[in-house]
Amino acid sequence: MSDQFVGIDVGGTKIAVATLQAGELSESTLQHTQLSSQEALVAQLISVIDEARTPDTKAVGIGVPSLIEFATGRIRSSVNIPLRDVPLRELLTDRAGVPVYIENDASCAALAEAFHEGHMAVPHLVMFTIGTGVGGGLVLNGRLYRGATGAASEVGHTIIGLDLSDGAPEHNGVFPQAGSLEVLASGTALDKLALEAATADPNSFLGLRLTRDGGVTGHDVVDGARSGDEASVRCLRILGERLGIGIANAITMFDPLEVVVGGGVSAAGELLLGPAREVAWRYAVPGAGARCSIRLARHGPRAGVLGAALIAAQEYADETGAVMEEAVEGR
């Protein structure tokens, strides 16, 4: 049998697990995330690895919504899960008996999008994941870019809109910051735009949803936009144009081959991506991104678990001197 790699995607509500062998990703199994304590979650991950591994398992990759010191696998801090200042790689490797690698979940998704049919297809890629917040990942020269300390690719905290006419405003220490991509272009921002539109016109599609349900969200905006509701289309245009500024910055800074947009809000498709693409090309420096395309993510909710397995295969290949494609495809 060929080498097998386990991918685990840890979220705030569920954990997805799949195996990658001979270039094929298995169906994912799901279980609810243990959020009661750090100890409970670590114990759950040990159990998940034990259930997924086989004699062919060479390494395990785990994607978490966390800031990570990749070289040691220490979790610095996390969003929505109780992991903080814990040497997770060391703990799990000792218990599992195979190498375990820990990576940020959005970076896992970026690596998954860079691969196609077992091969590194896009060696220069920037990913934006638009969900409740905004995450992202960078693949440069065929490798994830993590920065000096592992904190790179926090694209949601880049500033895209701030009045600096009198210099920088006083900072209140709260994150996400005013003017950041996360504040202006996330699913939470779309919820806010939806409520404003619904309140402004109670007889509109969004206004009627607000009356019926007692609230209105980005999901309602997508429903309305698909049915041609003008206010809903406007909400997605605004969000898309804000995202487009972030994409323009990424194109100008990294000159990637692809910018990929994923996450729950990307379900709006071209209703979101169309305005984002138009603004990105308007604001990117002429000549930058001459070979770049801007597209929706292809792997959907499977990107995290696939990327985690690819992390395991990539790191295993580095340590053994194998070629990455050989590790993934079992050649």
matplotlib code that plots the C-alpha trace (Angstrom):
import matplotlib.pyplot as plt

x = [0.0, 1.1, 1.8, -1.2, -1.6, -4.3, -5.9, -7.8, -9.7, -10.6, -13.4, -15.4, -18.3, -17.0, -13.9, -13.5, -11.1, -10.0, -7.1, -5.0, -3.6, -2.4, -3.7, -7.3, -8.9, -11.3, -14.8, -14.7, -16.0, -17.3, -17.7, -18.6, -15.6, -15.0, -15.0, -15.3, -11.5, -8.1, -7.5, -10.8, -10.0, -6.4, -7.8, -10.3, -7.6, -5.6, -8.7, -9.4, -5.8, -6.0, -9.2, -8.0, -4.5, -3.5, -0.2, 0.4, 0.0, 3.2, 2.2, -0.8, -1.7, -4.1, -5.6, -6.7, -8.1, -5.0, -1.8, 0.9, 4.7, 5.0, 8.6, 7.5, 3.8, 3.0, -0.4, -0.1, -3.8, -7.0, -10.4, -13.4, -11.5, -9.9, -6.2, -3.8, 0.0, 0.1, 2.8, 0.3, 2.6, 4.8, 1.9, 0.2, 3.3, 4.4, 1.0, 0.3, 3.7, 3.8, 4.8, 2.0, 2.1, 0.0, -1.0, -3.5, -6.8, -6.9, -3.3, -4.4, -7.1, -4.7, -2.4, -5.3, -6.3, -2.7, -2.8, -4.8, -5.0, -2.1, 0.2, 1.3, -0.6, -0.3, 3.0, 2.1, -1.4, -3.2, -6.4, -9.1, -11.6, -14.7, -16.8, -17.8, -14.4, -11.8, -8.8, -6.3, -3.2, -0.1, 1.6, 4.8, 7.2, 5.1, 5.4, 3.2, 4.6, 4.4, 6.7, 9.4, 7.3, 4.5, 2.0, 1.9, -1.2, -3.6, -5.1, -8.3, -6.4, -4.9, -6.3, -8.3, -10.3, -9.2, -9.3, -5.7, -6.2, -5.0, -2.6, -3.5, -6.5, -6.1, -6.0, -8.3, -6.5, -9.6, -9.3, -10.5, -9.6, -11.8, -11.0, -9.7, -10.8, -12.4, -14.6, -15.5, -15.7, -16.6, -19.9, -20.5, -20.1, -22.7, -25.1, -24.8, -25.4, -28.4, -29.9, -29.3, -31.0, -34.0, -34.5, -34.4, -37.2, -39.5, -41.4, -38.3, -37.2, -34.9, -37.4, -40.0, -37.5, -36.7, -40.4, -41.0, -37.9, -37.1, -33.6, -31.8, -28.4, -26.0, -27.8, -30.9, -28.9, -27.7, -31.3, -32.5, -29.8, -30.4, -34.1, -33.1, -33.7, -32.0, -31.1, -29.6, -27.5, -26.3, -25.2, -23.1, -21.7, -20.5, -19.0, -17.4, -15.9, -14.4, -12.9, -11.6, -9.4, -7.9, -7.3, -5.7, -3.3, -2.4, -1.9, 0.3, 2.4, 2.7, 2.1, 0.4, -0.8, -4.2, -6.2, -8.8, -11.9, -13.5, -15.4, -19.2, -19.9, -18.3, -21.5, -22.8, -20.5, -20.2, -22.6, -19.7, -16.7, -17.8, -17.6, -14.4, -12.7, -13.7, -12.4, -9.2, -8.1, -9.0, -6.8, -3.9, -0.8, -0.7, 1.5, 1.2, -0.7, -0.3, -0.7, -3.2, -6.7, -9.3, -11.5, -13.7, -12.3, -12.8, -12.7, -15.4, -15.7, -13.2, -10.3, -9.3, -9.1, -7.4, -4.9, -4.1, -3.3, -1.1, 0.8, 1.5, 2.7, 4.8, 6.6, 7.1, 8.6, 10.9, 12.1, 12.6, 13.9, 11.0, 9.4, 6.1, 4.1, 5.6, 4.4, 0.9, 0.4, 2.4, 4.8]
y = [0.0, 3.6, 6.1, 7.6, 11.1, 12.1, 15.6, 17.1, 20.4, 21.8, 24.3, 26.0, 23.6, 20.5, 18.5, 17.0, 14.1, 12.5, 10.6, 11.2, 8.2, 7.7, 11.2, 10.4, 12.1, 9.9, 11.0, 13.1, 12.0, 14.7, 15.1, 18.0, 19.9, 19.5, 23.1, 22.5, 22.8, 22.7, 19.3, 17.9, 19.1, 17.7, 14.4, 14.4, 15.1, 12.1, 10.0, 11.2, 10.4, 6.9, 6.2, 7.5, 6.2, 2.8, 1.0, 3.1, 6.5, 8.5, 11.8, 13.8, 17.5, 19.5, 22.8, 25.1, 28.7, 29.8, 31.7, 29.1, 28.9, 26.4, 25.2, 23.9, 23.5, 25.7, 27.3, 30.9, 31.9, 30.7, 31.9, 29.8, 26.9, 26.6, 26.2, 28.8, 28.6, 24.9, 22.8, 20.9, 19.3, 17.8, 16.6, 14.9, 13.5, 11.8, 10.2, 9.3, 7.8, 9.5, 13.1, 15.6, 19.1, 22.0, 24.8, 27.7, 26.5, 29.3, 28.5, 24.8, 25.9, 28.0, 25.1, 22.9, 25.5, 25.6, 21.8, 20.1, 16.4, 15.7, 18.3, 21.8, 23.7, 27.3, 28.1, 31.7, 32.1, 34.4, 33.2, 35.2, 33.2, 35.3, 33.9, 35.3, 37.0, 37.2, 34.8, 34.0, 32.2, 32.8, 30.2, 31.6, 29.6, 26.5, 26.8, 28.2, 31.6, 31.8, 34.8, 35.1, 33.9, 32.0, 34.9, 35.8, 35.8, 37.5, 39.3, 40.1, 42.6, 44.6, 48.1, 49.0, 52.0, 54.6, 58.4, 59.5, 63.1, 64.2, 61.3, 57.9, 58.0, 56.9, 53.1, 51.6, 48.3, 46.4, 43.9, 43.6, 47.2, 49.9, 50.1, 46.5, 44.0, 41.9, 44.8, 45.9, 42.8, 39.9, 38.0, 40.0, 43.2, 41.8, 41.1, 44.8, 45.9, 43.7, 45.1, 48.7, 48.0, 46.1, 49.0, 51.6, 49.9, 47.7, 46.7, 45.5, 41.8, 42.3, 44.4, 41.7, 39.0, 41.1, 41.4, 37.7, 36.3, 39.0, 39.4, 39.4, 38.1, 37.7, 34.5, 36.6, 39.0, 36.2, 34.9, 38.3, 39.1, 35.8, 36.8, 40.2, 42.3, 45.6, 46.3, 42.8, 43.2, 46.6, 45.0, 42.4, 45.0, 47.1, 44.1, 42.9, 46.3, 46.5, 43.0, 44.2, 46.8, 44.0, 41.9, 44.9, 45.3, 41.5, 41.7, 44.8, 43.3, 39.6, 39.5, 36.1, 33.8, 33.4, 35.1, 32.7, 33.7, 31.1, 30.9, 30.9, 34.3, 33.1, 31.1, 34.4, 33.6, 36.3, 38.5, 39.1, 38.3, 40.4, 43.7, 42.5, 41.7, 45.0, 47.1, 45.0, 45.6, 49.3, 49.8, 47.3, 49.0, 48.7, 45.8, 43.9, 40.7, 40.5, 36.7, 36.7, 35.4, 36.0, 33.0, 31.3, 28.4, 25.0, 22.8, 24.4, 23.0, 20.2, 22.6, 22.7, 18.9, 18.4, 21.2, 19.6, 16.3, 18.1, 19.8, 16.4, 15.1, 18.2, 18.1, 14.4, 14.8, 17.5, 15.3, 12.1, 13.8, 12.6, 14.6, 16.2, 14.7, 11.3, 11.5, 12.6, 10.1, 7.3, 7.0]
z = [0.0, -0.5, 2.2, 3.9, 5.5, 7.9, 7.7, 10.5, 10.3, 13.7, 13.8, 16.5, 16.1, 14.4, 13.6, 10.1, 9.5, 6.2, 4.8, 1.7, 0.0, -3.6, -4.4, -3.3, -0.3, 1.6, 2.7, 5.8, 9.2, 11.5, 15.2, 17.5, 18.9, 22.6, 23.8, 27.6, 28.2, 26.6, 28.1, 26.7, 23.2, 23.3, 24.4, 21.6, 19.0, 20.3, 20.0, 16.5, 15.4, 16.9, 15.0, 11.6, 11.5, 9.9, 9.5, 6.3, 8.1, 7.8, 9.3, 10.5, 9.7, 11.8, 10.8, 13.6, 13.8, 15.7, 15.7, 15.6, 16.0, 13.2, 13.9, 17.3, 16.8, 19.8, 19.8, 20.8, 20.8, 19.1, 18.0, 19.0, 20.4, 23.9, 22.8, 24.1, 24.9, 24.4, 22.7, 20.6, 18.1, 20.9, 22.9, 19.9, 18.3, 21.6, 22.0, 18.3, 17.5, 14.1, 13.2, 13.7, 12.1, 13.2, 10.8, 10.7, 9.1, 6.4, 5.4, 5.0, 2.7, 0.7, 0.2, -0.9, -3.5, -4.9, -5.5, -8.3, -8.9, -6.6, -8.2, -7.2, -9.9, -8.6, -6.9, -6.2, -4.6, -2.2, -0.5, 1.3, 3.3, 3.9, 6.8, 10.1, 10.0, 7.3, 7.1, 4.5, 3.4, 1.1, -1.1, -2.5, -4.6, -3.9, -0.1, 2.5, 3.7, 7.5, 8.2, 10.8, 13.7, 12.0, 12.2, 8.5, 6.4, 8.9, 5.9, 7.8, 10.0, 7.1, 6.9, 3.8, 4.9, 7.5, 7.6, 8.0, 7.1, 10.6, 11.1, 12.6, 14.9, 18.5, 18.8, 21.5, 21.5, 20.2, 17.4, 14.8, 14.2, 12.6, 8.9, 8.7, 6.1, 8.8, 10.0, 6.5, 4.3, 6.5, 6.9, 10.0, 7.9, 5.5, 8.3, 9.3, 5.8, 5.6, 8.8, 7.6, 4.3, 5.9, 8.4, 5.7, 3.7, 5.7, 2.5, 0.7, 0.4, 3.4, 5.3, 5.0, 6.1, 9.1, 10.1, 9.5, 11.3, 13.8, 12.2, 8.9, 7.9, 5.0, 4.0, 3.4, 1.3, -0.9, -1.3, -2.2, -4.6, -6.4, -6.8, -8.2, -5.1, -5.7, -2.1, -1.6, -4.8, -3.5, -0.2, -2.0, -4.3, -1.3, 0.4, -2.9, -3.6, -0.1, -0.6, -4.0, -2.2, -0.2, -3.3, -5.1, -2.2, -2.4, -6.2, -5.9, -3.1, -4.1, -7.9, -7.6, -10.3, -8.5, -5.9, -4.5, -2.5, -0.2, 3.0, 3.6, 2.0, -1.2, -1.8, -3.3, -6.3, -9.0, -7.1, -4.7, -6.9, -9.8, -7.9, -6.1, -9.3, -11.0, -8.1, -7.7, -11.2, -10.9, -7.9, -8.4, -9.8, -13.6, -14.6, -11.3, -11.6, -15.3, -15.2, -12.2, -12.2, -9.4, -8.8, -6.3, -4.2, -5.8, -2.7, -0.6, 3.0, 2.1, 1.6, 5.3, 5.7, 2.3, 3.1, 6.5, 4.8, 2.3, 5.1, 6.5, 3.1, 2.4, 5.8, 5.6, 2.1, 3.4, 6.3, 4.2, 1.0, -1.1, -3.8, -2.7, -5.6, -4.8, -1.2, -2.2, -5.0, -3.5, -6.5]

ax = plt.figure().add_subplot(projection="3d")
ax.plot(x, y, z, "-o")
ax.set_aspect("equal")
plt.show()
